[in-house]
Amino acid sequence: MAESVANTESRQNSSPVIRGMLQALPVVMGYIPVGFAYGVLAGQAHLSLFSTLLMSLIVYAGSSQLIAAGLFASGQPMLSILLTTFIVNLRHLLMSAAISPHLSRWPTLQRLLFALELTDETFALHSLQFAQRVPGARQVFAVNITSHLSWIFGSWLGFVANTLLTDVRPFGLDYALPAMFVALLLLQIQHVKMVVIAVLSGALAVLFNLLGFETWSVMLATVLGATLGVVLETWTNKQS
């Protein structure tokens, strides 16, 4: 018991940067293998190391980069690749709208820099923490930068190893990202109605995908799931 209290106090007394780096560890564990898979695909699509890492630095979106690598490999025109990645990343509008009220007191420059580093996984982490309190900017950016660097490192590692691997699927690396999302989702579920919303949203995403809305399935399910959440929250408040 005393040791647990000491460890808690040690984390609280550590610097904001260290706290942010430790908070990012679950994301890092998912980003390195998925970034590795992207690096392998990018190398096999005959992208240069510079282009591979530049995409991880600027685009910084796992699903979009994996899709883009596949499109490059199949020789698709650049406009098609740009439009596809743009559509896939439209979900960031929803994430930004959800997170922006918590950062309303931040200077504009800090909010812009935060937006550049926002991903599905860091959004999940920040949403969970911001619901309690918004930590200092140093801790928040430590989470984002640590996660981003791990993604770039994984991309580099995969590119270097792409000549040794012809297919990453047998290694299960493509499951690292869904597994990480499941873990982050479980951290946010606090009562029964959240379970209902999560299950329904997942079922809707699968349904839309089966109906042929592959690109829009997650976004449509997210909008409907969020709408259901608002309705349930409003109804619960009225009942109480």
C-alpha positions as CSV (number, residue, x, y, z in Angstrom):
1,M,0.0,0.0,0.0
2,A,2.8,2.4,1.0
3,E,4.6,1.5,-2.2
4,S,1.5,2.3,-4.3
5,V,1.1,5.7,-2.6
6,A,4.7,6.4,-3.2
7,N,4.5,5.6,-6.9
8,T,1.4,7.8,-7.2
9,E,3.1,10.7,-5.5
10,S,6.2,10.2,-7.7
11,R,4.2,10.4,-10.9
12,Q,2.4,13.5,-9.6
13,N,5.7,15.2,-8.7
14,S,7.3,14.3,-12.0
15,S,7.7,16.9,-14.7
16,P,4.7,17.6,-17.1
17,V,6.8,16.3,-20.0
18,I,7.5,13.0,-18.3
19,R,3.8,12.6,-17.4
20,G,2.8,13.2,-20.9
21,M,5.4,10.7,-22.3
22,L,4.2,8.0,-19.9
23,Q,0.6,8.8,-20.8
24,A,1.4,8.2,-24.5
25,L,2.9,4.7,-23.9
26,P,-0.3,2.8,-24.9
27,V,-0.4,4.8,-28.2
28,V,3.3,4.2,-28.8
29,M,2.8,0.4,-28.4
30,G,0.3,0.5,-31.2
31,Y,1.9,3.1,-33.4
32,I,5.3,1.3,-33.8
33,P,3.9,-1.9,-35.3
34,V,1.3,-0.2,-37.4
35,G,3.9,2.4,-38.6
36,F,6.1,-0.6,-39.4
37,A,3.4,-2.1,-41.6
38,Y,3.0,1.3,-43.4
39,G,6.8,1.6,-43.9
40,V,6.9,-1.9,-45.4
41,L,4.0,-1.1,-47.8
42,A,5.5,2.3,-48.7
43,G,8.8,0.6,-49.6
44,Q,7.1,-2.0,-51.7
45,A,5.2,0.8,-53.5
46,H,8.7,2.1,-54.5
47,L,8.3,5.3,-52.4
48,S,11.6,6.8,-51.3
49,L,12.6,6.9,-47.7
50,F,12.3,10.7,-47.8
51,S,8.7,10.5,-49.2
52,T,7.8,7.7,-46.7
53,L,8.9,9.7,-43.7
54,L,7.6,13.0,-45.0
55,M,4.1,11.5,-45.2
56,S,4.4,10.3,-41.6
57,L,5.5,13.8,-40.6
58,I,2.9,15.8,-42.5
59,V,-0.1,13.5,-43.1
60,Y,0.3,11.6,-39.9
61,A,-2.9,9.5,-40.3
62,G,-2.5,5.7,-40.1
63,S,-5.5,4.6,-42.2
64,S,-4.9,7.3,-44.8
65,Q,-1.2,6.5,-45.2
66,L,-1.9,2.7,-45.5
67,I,-4.5,3.4,-48.2
68,A,-2.2,5.9,-50.0
69,A,0.6,3.4,-50.1
70,G,-1.7,0.9,-51.7
71,L,-2.9,3.4,-54.2
72,F,0.7,4.4,-55.1
73,A,1.5,0.7,-55.6
74,S,-1.4,0.2,-58.0
75,G,-0.4,3.3,-60.0
76,Q,-3.4,5.5,-59.2
77,P,-3.3,9.1,-60.3
78,M,-2.2,11.7,-57.7
79,L,-5.6,13.5,-57.7
80,S,-7.4,10.2,-56.8
81,I,-4.9,9.6,-53.9
82,L,-5.4,13.1,-52.6
83,L,-9.2,12.9,-52.7
84,T,-9.3,9.5,-51.1
85,T,-7.1,10.5,-48.2
86,F,-9.1,13.7,-47.8
87,I,-12.4,11.8,-47.5
88,V,-10.9,9.3,-45.1
89,N,-9.6,12.1,-42.8
90,L,-13.0,13.9,-42.7
91,R,-13.5,12.3,-39.3
92,H,-11.0,14.8,-37.9
93,L,-13.7,17.5,-38.2
94,L,-15.8,15.6,-35.7
95,M,-12.8,15.1,-33.3
96,S,-11.8,18.7,-33.5
97,A,-15.4,19.9,-32.9
98,A,-15.5,17.6,-29.8
99,I,-12.2,18.7,-28.3
100,S,-12.2,22.4,-29.2
101,P,-14.4,23.6,-26.2
102,H,-11.8,22.2,-23.8
103,L,-9.0,24.4,-25.4
104,S,-11.0,27.6,-25.8
105,R,-8.6,29.4,-23.4
106,W,-5.5,28.4,-25.3
107,P,-3.8,30.9,-27.6
108,T,-4.5,30.4,-31.3
109,L,-1.0,29.2,-32.1
110,Q,-1.1,26.5,-29.5
111,R,-4.5,25.3,-30.8
112,L,-3.2,25.2,-34.3
113,L,-0.2,23.1,-33.3
114,F,-2.4,20.8,-31.2
115,A,-4.7,20.3,-34.3
116,L,-1.7,19.3,-36.4
117,E,-0.9,16.5,-33.9
118,L,-4.4,15.3,-33.3
119,T,-5.1,11.6,-34.2
120,D,-7.8,9.1,-33.4
121,E,-5.7,7.6,-30.5
122,T,-4.5,10.9,-29.0
123,F,-8.1,12.2,-29.3
124,A,-9.2,9.2,-27.2
125,L,-6.6,9.8,-24.6
126,H,-7.2,13.6,-24.4
127,S,-11.0,13.2,-24.3
128,L,-10.7,10.9,-21.4
129,Q,-8.5,13.2,-19.5
130,F,-10.1,16.5,-20.5
131,A,-13.4,15.3,-19.1
132,Q,-11.7,15.6,-15.7
133,R,-9.4,18.5,-16.2
134,V,-7.2,20.0,-18.9
135,P,-3.5,19.6,-18.0
136,G,-0.8,22.1,-18.9
137,A,0.2,22.6,-22.5
138,R,3.6,20.9,-21.9
139,Q,2.0,17.7,-20.8
140,V,-0.5,17.7,-23.7
141,F,2.1,18.3,-26.3
142,A,4.4,15.7,-24.7
143,V,1.6,13.1,-25.4
144,N,1.2,14.3,-29.0
145,I,4.9,14.6,-29.8
146,T,5.8,11.3,-28.2
147,S,3.1,9.5,-30.2
148,H,4.1,11.2,-33.4
149,L,7.8,10.3,-33.0
150,S,6.9,6.7,-32.4
151,W,4.9,6.7,-35.6
152,I,7.8,8.1,-37.6
153,F,10.2,5.6,-36.0
154,G,7.9,2.7,-36.9
155,S,7.6,4.0,-40.5
156,W,11.4,4.2,-40.8
157,L,11.8,0.7,-39.3
158,G,9.3,-0.8,-41.7
159,F,10.9,0.9,-44.7
160,V,14.3,-0.5,-43.8
161,A,12.8,-4.0,-43.4
162,N,10.6,-3.9,-46.5
163,T,13.1,-5.9,-48.5
164,L,12.9,-8.8,-46.0
165,L,9.1,-9.0,-45.8
166,T,6.8,-9.5,-48.7
167,D,3.6,-9.5,-46.6
168,V,3.0,-8.1,-43.1
169,R,-0.4,-9.8,-42.6
170,P,0.9,-13.1,-41.2
171,F,2.5,-11.2,-38.4
172,G,-0.8,-9.7,-37.3
173,L,0.6,-6.1,-37.5
174,D,-2.6,-4.9,-39.2
175,Y,-4.5,-5.8,-36.0
176,A,-2.4,-3.6,-33.7
177,L,-4.4,-0.5,-34.5
178,P,-7.9,-2.1,-33.9
179,A,-6.5,-3.7,-30.7
180,M,-5.3,-0.3,-29.4
181,F,-8.7,1.2,-30.2
182,V,-10.5,-1.5,-28.2
183,A,-8.2,-0.8,-25.2
184,L,-8.8,3.0,-25.4
185,L,-12.5,2.4,-25.8
186,L,-12.7,0.3,-22.6
187,L,-11.0,3.1,-20.6
188,Q,-13.9,5.5,-21.6
189,I,-16.8,3.2,-20.8
190,Q,-18.1,4.1,-17.4
191,H,-21.8,3.1,-17.4
192,V,-24.3,0.9,-19.3
193,K,-25.5,3.6,-21.8
194,M,-21.9,3.9,-23.0
195,V,-21.8,0.2,-23.7
196,V,-25.0,0.5,-25.7
197,I,-23.6,3.4,-27.7
198,A,-20.3,1.6,-28.4
199,V,-21.9,-1.7,-29.4
200,L,-24.5,0.1,-31.7
201,S,-21.8,2.3,-33.3
202,G,-19.7,-0.7,-34.0
203,A,-22.6,-2.6,-35.5
204,L,-23.6,0.3,-37.7
205,A,-20.0,0.7,-39.0
206,V,-20.0,-3.0,-40.0
207,L,-23.5,-2.7,-41.6
208,F,-22.5,0.4,-43.6
209,N,-19.3,-1.4,-44.7
210,L,-21.3,-4.4,-45.9
211,L,-23.7,-2.1,-47.7
212,G,-20.8,-0.7,-49.8
213,F,-20.1,2.5,-47.9
214,E,-16.5,1.4,-47.0
215,T,-15.1,5.0,-47.0
216,W,-18.0,6.5,-45.1
217,S,-18.9,3.6,-42.8
218,V,-16.9,4.8,-39.7
219,M,-17.9,8.5,-40.1
220,L,-21.7,7.7,-40.5
221,A,-21.6,5.3,-37.6
222,T,-19.8,7.9,-35.5
223,V,-22.4,10.6,-36.3
224,L,-25.3,8.3,-35.5
225,G,-23.7,7.0,-32.4
226,A,-22.9,10.5,-31.1
227,T,-26.5,11.5,-31.9
228,L,-27.8,8.6,-29.9
229,G,-25.5,9.5,-27.0
230,V,-26.8,13.1,-27.0
231,V,-30.4,11.8,-27.0
232,L,-29.8,9.4,-24.2
233,E,-27.9,12.0,-22.1
234,T,-30.8,14.5,-22.6
235,W,-33.4,11.9,-21.7
236,T,-31.5,10.8,-18.6
237,N,-31.1,14.4,-17.4
238,K,-34.9,15.0,-17.9
239,Q,-35.7,11.9,-15.9
240,S,-33.4,12.9,-13.1
